Each structure stands twice: as structure tokens, then as C-alpha cells.
């Protein structure tokens, strides 16, 4: 079966090609720039492609160490430990 205007299988009230193109562009943008990939050590493909991989991991490590130090100080202060 052939899909297209001549086959009568196109819904004229549905989303158009430009809507579909826009939706695909949004999905690719999200997938490559906002979605962390476990196989990439939880960075985005864009981070790897643009060489930000180590910078992102270093920043995360710095935040983690700072947070743990602050928690340790707070726990000692409040006697939780």
C-alpha cells in the first residue's frame, strides 16, 4: 500500500511535515544536549563531541566533594555522627 496524497491515506487535519520535522529536531536536541547517557558515564553526547567530557566530570566531582564536606561539618555540629 502506498501512503501519500494520491492514496487517500493522509489525514489533512493532522500534523504536517513541518510539525513532524520540528518534533524530530526537538527530540534530537534533547537526546544530544540534555539527556545523560549511562554508556557515556552520564554525560551528554554533545559534551563528548565538543570535548567537555572531562570538564563536566571534574565539576561534578568538585561539587560532590564540597557537598560531602559540608554534610560532615553539619553532622558534627548537630551531633548526628
N, C-alpha and C positions, 0 to 999 in steps of 0.2 A: 504494500500500500504506500502510496506517495503522499507526503504531507506538504501542503502549501496552498496558496490561494486557489489554484485550479482544482484541487481535490475536494474543496469544501470543508477541510478539516481544521481550518484556522478560526479561532474564536475572535471575532472582530472587537469584542468588548473587553478582552483580556489584555494583559500587559504586552506592550510592543517590544520590538527588538531592542530599542534604545533602553527600555526599562530593564530588560534582561542583561544587556551589556553593563549597565550601571550596577546592577546587583552583583554581577560577577566581579567587576572591578572592586567593589566594596569588600567582597569576600576575600579576594586575593590580597588586598591591602591589610585586612585583619590578619589573615593567615601568615603573611610575611613580616609584618611590622608590629603586631600586638599579641599574637599567640605564642606563648613559650612552648618550645618543643623539648620533650624529655630526652630525645635522642641527641639533642644539641646542648645537653647539660643545662636545660631550662633557660636558654636564651632564644631570641627570635632568629629566623633565617637572615633577616636584614642585619642584625648585629654581627653575624658571622661574615656575611658578604661585604659589609663596609668596614670590617676589621675592628669592631668594637667589642668582640667576644671577651678578651682578657680584661678590658676596662670595666665591663659590666660585672664580671665575676669578682674582680678586685673590689669594686664598690660594694657589692653585696657582702663580701667577707668583712669589709671595714664596718658596715652597718651592723652585722651580726656581732662582731667583737665589742663594739660600743654598747650595743643593747645588753649583751651578757654582763659587761662590767657595771652598767647602771643597775641592772637587776640585782647583782651581787651586793652592791653598796646599799640598795634599798632593803634587801633581805637582812643584811647585817644590822642596819639601822632599826628595823622593826622587830628583830629577833626571830624571824621566820626560820632561819637556818638552824 
